[in-house]
Amino acid sequence: MDLTSSSGGGGDPRQIEETKPLLGGDVPAPEGTKMGAVPCRRALLLCNGMRYKLLQEGDIQVCVIRHPRTFLSKILTSKFLRRWEPHHLTLADNSLASATPTGYMENSVSYSAIEDVQLLSWENAPKYCLQLTVPGGTVLLQAANSYLRDQWFHSLQWKKKIYKYKKVLSNPSRWEVVLKEIRTLVDMALTSPLQDDSINQAPLEIVSKLLSENTNLTTQEHENIIVAIAPLLENNHPPPDLCEFFCKHCRERPRSMVVIEVFTPVVQRILKHNMDFGKCPRLRLFTQEYILALNELNAGMEVVKKFIQSMHGPTGHCPHPRVLPNLVAVCLAAIYSCYEEFINSRDNSPSLKEIRNGCQQPCDRKPTLPLRLLHPSPDLVSQEATLSEARLKSVVVASSEIHVEVEHTSTAKPALTASAGNDSEPNLIDCLMVSPACSTMSIELGPQADRTLGCYVEILKLLSDYDDWRPSLASLLQPIPFPKEALAHEKFTQELKYVIQRFAEDPRQEVHSCLLSVRAGKDGWFQLYSPGGVACDDDGELFASMVHILMGSCYKTKKFLLSLAENKLGPCMLLALRGNQTMVEILCLMLEYNIIDNNDTQLQIISTLESTGVGKRMYEQLCDRQRELKELQRKGGPTRLTLPSKSTDADLARLLSSGSFGNLENLSLAFTNVTSACAEHLIKLPSLKQLNLWSTQFGDAGLRLLSEHLTMLQVLNLCETPVTDAGLLALSSMKSLCSLNMNSTKLSADTYEDLKAKLPNLKEVDVRYTEAW
């Protein structure tokens, strides 16, 4: 039987090589031919539908026959063949090689040299062989059993054809031919009996390399190629280069039907099955560009919303646990990219640790404003303690695009110092609190970045609407995984406020507890949206609701109240001063549980409670339970008082009218919204010696009124106030002044010389960033 006249094998008839099928039909042996090695019928029919894993290497017996083909049939039908050699063969990308290159396999066999691959079997003999036809002879491979032989057969066929397609598609000439070859390659992968991840990945990598090397394709050619490989993408992630190609298509043709029809199932599979975007960041980028392409359609966010709904499913519980983390990862990366220009321009900006320590690297920009007045004199120690209490810090984070003035204000007393160590990073609010003097600061995004931000913040809103997703979403967002620039952007914090409200309204502890910091010493959403925080734009309404829900669960404990007293006593007092019942209750509990140790702070809280009807009623009820509080009040008002940040003239008037402040010597209104109108109330404080008006809107009219009545004032801080020479000249009548800060005011040199001559007790003065400097 002349085996060269027929080709037997076990592959699919649709598998082709060049212009003829590699595996032909069953050809009967001519009559009178001596029976010997014959094609294997079982492999031809593939009736059993068996699947095989792609072989990369394995042990097998090898025999090489170097005779012309006309003698091959006689050799195969002989009783004995030449000796068989055991070899460990490796199916490399280009050739079949042995781990021990000796004997028959001294030289590797290139796939391009293999003309044909056939299955052989001997009747009445347990031999399972493959016949590889090469120039000048035949290579026989003998496996241990029929299954292993078939596995070698299909693996060799696959390696040979992939090698051929790599060569064919490496130098394309006509793209219509290339497209036909791609379709044939895809069809071969789909019909292969091999079951392995690389079976579908190999064609995708070939096409990916083809596209990366040919960037001048037309749009129609792009779409044709995408449609051709679409069947392989249903169960496989696209390789990195192919993701880059898909991203480009989404950006350039977002309204193409390919985006909806082909990319949608691919992105759905990525979101459902991807385990780590860190290992394949281009999958995340492709998903991000796909969602932006959906947003460019006529329906815009409605299409995105339907896509999110399809990922969640029709039931109340999403069956895919990876969808939410993957969507959040895509959103975070997209939002980060919106501020990447600002982030990359952080030249000379201090690190978080430098901000905490008040340090700054030297640079060419304008130096930062002073943190406090100089106090070498013992008479001024009291003011230094006041400023230390307020913990005022000022640092400029600057770039070519953004200038953010940051400070931190706290009314915590020395007994309530923060627990964070000196070497730890500062709280987020320490880096982002925006002072009134810098209220004009804004971050302007480009049109594309603005659309991207709006799209992905809206997705976060959609995610927060699902009850089953909300606990995990709250946990993922608890560490505040956004850049500082995003949190300093008013539009972003306003839009994100909806998500935080959803967390605050959720009755489940596992959700609303995520509003607190992720660990001690770090700030959370609870602090970020508190009065004075960069995200607060509602005078503390959201903060009050968060406190209410937290106090209503398991947080009605001394630990939570102590945390409020240490970090948010000022906002609590401000809201209580405005009649918020939750904050009134908080202050009463602080007194009842003895959270506050400092007498001045206790007196200030009592005055705040008595300034409103609801506060006065609750305080009287508290006094009925604890008579010692009344005794504390009879001792007189506090000697020190610090008004919370964002307080107004009305807040100050309400507070000062609530009780006796005849003993008040030290008053800090720094970083509040008071104006000259509050001077009418300040002049009613006969014992006042130290007044801090840093970064307020207190002007010349108020300064004239103070100079007429507060003749005993010793320390005055007017840093960053709108006062001018007209008001500063009036200070010449305040002969007791020994420390005066006019930093960053409209002070002239002549006025400064006049003040020095008329104020003999003036020992410390700060005139930096003025004409007198």
C-alpha positions, 0 to 999 in steps of 0.5 A, a space after each residue: 500500500 503506497 501511503 503517499 497516495 492517500 492521507 489519513 488523520 484525525 483532524 477536522 475536515 475544515 482544517 486546511 493547509 495551503 490550498 488542500 486539506 491536511 486530513 483527507 478522506 478514507 481511501 481504501 487499499 488496492 486489492 492484493 496489497 499486503 496489509 501493513 501500516 494503514 491509516 487510523 479510521 477512528 481518528 478520521 471520523 472523530 465520532 467520539 468527540 474527544 478533547 485533548 490538552 495542547 502538548 508542549 513536551 513529552 516522552 515518545 519513541 522516535 524512528 527516522 527512515 531516510 528512503 525515497 517515498 517509493 520504497 516507504 510502503 515496503 519498509 512500513 509493511 516489513 516485519 521489523 523496522 529500524 531501532 526506536 530511540 526514546 526522546 523527550 520532545 518539545 513542541 517549540 514555536 518554530 520546530 520539534 526538538 529533543 531535550 537530548 539532541 542525539 541520534 535521530 533527533 540530533 537536529 530539530 525538525 522545523 514545522 516548515 519542513 514537515 510536509 504532512 502529518 498522518 496517523 498510522 496503526 498496525 493490524 495485530 500489533 500494539 503500535 500507535 504511530 505518527 508519520 511525519 513526511 519530511 524532505 528525504 524521508 519520514 519521521 515516525 513517532 510511537 506513543 504509548 496508547 492511542 489517546 496519547 498518539 492522537 494528542 500528539 497528532 493534534 498538537 503537532 497539527 496546531 503548532 504547524 498551522 500557527 507557525 504558518 499563519 505567523 509567517 503569512 500574516 507577518 508580511 501582509 500585502 493585500 488586506 482582503 487576503 489578510 482578512 480571509 486568512 484571519 477568518 480561517 485562523 479563527 475558524 480553525 481555533 473554534 473547531 480544534 479538538 484541543 481544549 486549552 487557553 492558548 488555542 484561542 489566545 494564540 490567534 488573538 496574539 497574532 492579530 494583535 501583533 499584526 495590528 500593532 505593526 500596521 497602524 495605517 489601516 482604514 476604519 472599515 478595515 479596523 471594523 472588519 478585523 474586529 468582527 472577524 475575531 469577535 467569536 474568539 473574544 466571547 470566552 477570552 480576554 483580549 491581549 494587551 496590544 489588542 486592548 490598545 487597538 480597541 481603545 483607539 477604536 472606542 475613542 475615534 468611533 464611539 458611535 460605531 455599531 462594533 462598540 455595542 455589538 462586539 465590545 459589549 460581551 467582551 467588557 461584560 466578561 472582563 467585569 465578571 471574570 477579571 481578578 486583578 487589573 494590576 496584572 492587566 491594566 490595559 483591560 481596565 483602560 479598555 473598559 474605561 474607554 468602552 464606557 466613555 464610548 457609551 456615554 457619547 451615544 445620543 442617549 448618553 448616561 441612559 445607555 450607561 445606566 442600562 449597561 450597569 443594570 445588565 451587569 447587576 442582573 434583574 434580581 435584587 442580588 447580583 450573582 457575580 461577586 467580581 463585578 462591583 470591585 472591577 467597576 469601582 476600580 475602573 471608576 477610580 482609575 478614570 477619575 484619577 486620570 482626570 486630575 493626572 495633569 495636576 498630580 504630575 505638576 506637583 513640583 516642589 509641593 510638600 509631602 504629607 509628612 512635611 505638611 504635618 510638620 510645618 516643613 517646606 522644601 525651598 523653592 522659587 515661589 512666594 514663601 508661606 505665611 507665618 504660622 504665628 507671631 514671635 513670642 520671646 516675651 513672657 507676657 505673650 505666652 498666653 497667646 502662644 498657647 491659644 494659637 497652639 490650641 487652635 493648631 493652625 497650620 498654613 501650607 501652600 500646595 502649588 503647581 503650574 495649574 493649581 494653588 491650594 491654601 491649606 490649614 487646619 483648625 481645631 478647638 480641641 484643648 490640650 487634654 484632647 490632643 490627637 492620637 496620631 504620632 509625629 512620624 505618621 502622615 497627617 489627616 486628609 483634612 490637614 492637607 485640604 482645609 481651605 481657608 476663607 482667604 482662598 475661597 476663590 481657588 478653583 480647579 478647571 478641568 478640560 472639556 474631555 476630563 470634565 465629561 469623563 469625571 461626570 460619567 464616572 461619578 454618575 456610575 458611582 451614584 448608580 452603584 450606591 443605589 443597589 442595596 446589595 452593592 452598597 456595603 461593599 461599595 462603602 467598604 471600598 470607598 472608606 479609605 477615600 481612594 481619591 487624589 487630593 486634587 479631586 477632593 479639592 475640586 468643588 464639582 467632584 465633592 458636590 457630585 460625590 455627596 449623593 453617594 455619601 448620603 446614601 451611605 448615611 441613610 442606610 440603616 445597616 451598621 456595616 454601611 454607615 460605619 464606613 463613613 468613619 476613618 479606616 483606622 486611627 489617625 486617618 480621616 474619613 468621609 465623616 470628617 471630610 463633609 463636616 463643617 470646615 471640611 473641603 467637601 462641606 457646602 451645606 453648613 453641616 447638614 450632611 454631617 449632622 445626619 451622619 452623626 445622627 445615624 451613627 449615634 442611633 446605632 451602636 456608636 452611642 459610647 464614650 469612645 465615639 464622643 471622645 473622638 468628636 470632642 478631639 476632632 470635631 468639637 468646633 463643628 458640633 458647637 457651631 451646629 448646636 449654636 444654630 439649633 441642630 437638635 442632634 448636636 445639642 444632644 451630642 454636647 449634652 452627652 459630652 457633659 454627662 459622660 465627663 468627656 470634656 476635662 477643661 473648665 473653659 471648654 465646658 463653660 463654652 459648651 454650656 453657653 452654646 447650649 443656653 443660646 437656643 431654646 432646645 439646647 436650654 431645655 435639654 441642658 436644664 434636664 441634664 442639670 436636674 440629673 447632675 447638679 454639679 454642672 450648675 455649680 460650674 456655671 455659677 463660677 463665671 464664664 470661660 477665660 478662653 474661647 475659640 469660635 468654630 470655623 465657618 461661624 458668622 456674625 450671627 453665631 457670635 452674637 447668639 453665643 455671647 448673648 447666652 451667658 456671662 463672658 465677663 472673664 473672657 480674656 482670650 478670643 479666637 475668631 480665626 478662619 471664621 466668616 465674621 465681619 466688622 459687624 461683630 465689633 459691636 459685640 466684641 466691645 462688650 467684653 471688658 476683660 478681653 486682652 487677646 483677639 485673633 482675627 486671622 483670615 476673617 473679613 474684619 475691616 476698617 470700620 470694626 477696627 475703629 470701634 475696637 480702638 475706642 473701647 478695648 483700650 486694654 487689648 494686648 495682642 491683636 492678630 489681623 493677618 490676612 484681613 482686608 484692613 487698610 491704613 485708614 483702620 490701622 491708624 486708629 490702633 494708635 490709641 491702644 497703648 497696651 498693645 504689645 503684639 500686633 500681626 499685620 501680615 498680608 494686609 494693605 499696610 503702608 510704610 508710613 502708617 507702620 512708622 507712625 504706629 511704632 512711634 505711637 505704641 511704646 509697648 509694642 514689642 512684637 510686630 509682623 509686617 511681612 508681605 506688606 509695603 512696610 516689609 
